[in-house]
Amino acid sequence: MISARPEVRGRGVGRAVTAAATVVAPDRPAMLISSDDGRPVYERLGYVAYGQTPDEWDELGPTGEIVRYHTTCTLMRKLLT
């Protein structure tokens, strides 16, 4: 899982990470991602939504505690070939 902190969003972090992943796996037919809030960014990069799924993970809270985050993620795919 990769996530950009709110204060650095919009600076190209997601774009750079997805570009690097594409270079690392050039023989793959497609890249698959799930996004809970970055769908417009990934659509601009050529990803297409194909479904949704519930998801959850642990995050570090504002005072250092572990917080369980619950969301619905959009499943997205970009064909590489």
C-alpha positions as CSV (number, residue, x, y, z in Angstrom):
1,M,0.0,0.0,0.0
2,I,1.2,3.4,-0.9
3,S,-0.3,6.6,0.4
4,A,0.7,10.3,0.2
5,R,0.2,12.5,3.2
6,P,-2.4,15.2,2.7
7,E,0.1,18.0,2.8
8,V,2.1,16.6,-0.2
9,R,-0.9,15.5,-2.4
10,G,-1.1,17.1,-5.7
11,R,2.7,17.2,-6.2
12,G,3.0,14.2,-8.5
13,V,3.7,11.4,-6.0
14,G,1.0,9.1,-7.3
15,R,2.0,9.8,-10.9
16,A,5.7,9.0,-10.1
17,V,4.9,5.8,-8.3
18,T,2.6,4.4,-11.0
19,A,5.1,5.4,-13.7
20,A,7.9,3.6,-11.8
21,A,5.7,0.5,-11.3
22,T,5.1,0.4,-15.0
23,V,8.8,0.4,-15.8
24,V,9.5,-2.3,-13.3
25,A,7.0,-4.7,-14.8
26,P,7.2,-4.0,-18.6
27,D,6.2,-7.5,-19.6
28,R,2.8,-7.3,-17.8
29,P,-0.3,-6.9,-19.9
30,A,-1.9,-4.5,-17.4
31,M,-1.4,-2.6,-14.1
32,L,-4.1,-2.9,-11.5
33,I,-4.6,-0.5,-8.6
34,S,-7.2,0.3,-6.1
35,S,-7.9,3.8,-4.9
36,D,-10.0,5.2,-2.1
37,D,-9.7,8.9,-3.1
38,G,-7.3,9.3,-6.1
39,R,-9.6,8.1,-8.9
40,P,-9.5,11.4,-11.0
41,V,-5.6,11.4,-10.8
42,Y,-5.4,7.8,-12.1
43,E,-8.1,8.3,-14.7
44,R,-5.9,11.1,-16.2
45,L,-3.0,8.5,-16.3
46,G,-5.1,6.1,-18.3
47,Y,-6.6,3.9,-15.6
48,V,-10.2,2.8,-16.0
49,A,-12.5,1.9,-13.2
50,Y,-14.0,-1.6,-13.3
51,G,-15.4,-2.2,-9.9
52,Q,-15.4,-1.4,-6.2
53,T,-14.5,-3.4,-3.1
54,P,-14.5,-2.7,0.7
55,D,-11.1,-2.3,2.2
56,E,-9.5,-1.5,5.5
57,W,-6.0,-1.0,6.9
58,D,-4.2,0.4,9.9
59,E,-2.9,4.0,9.9
60,L,-1.0,6.1,12.4
61,G,-3.3,8.5,14.1
62,P,-2.6,12.2,14.9
63,T,-1.4,11.4,18.4
64,G,0.7,8.3,17.4
65,E,-2.1,5.7,18.0
66,I,-2.9,3.0,15.4
67,V,-6.4,3.7,13.9
68,R,-8.3,1.2,11.7
69,Y,-9.4,2.9,8.5
70,H,-12.4,1.6,6.6
71,T,-13.3,2.6,3.1
72,T,-14.6,1.5,-0.3
73,C,-11.9,1.4,-2.9
74,T,-12.4,1.8,-6.7
75,L,-10.6,-1.0,-8.6
76,M,-8.8,0.4,-11.7
77,R,-6.9,-1.1,-14.6
78,K,-4.5,0.2,-17.3
79,L,-3.7,-1.9,-20.3
80,L,0.1,-1.9,-21.1
81,T,0.2,-3.8,-24.3
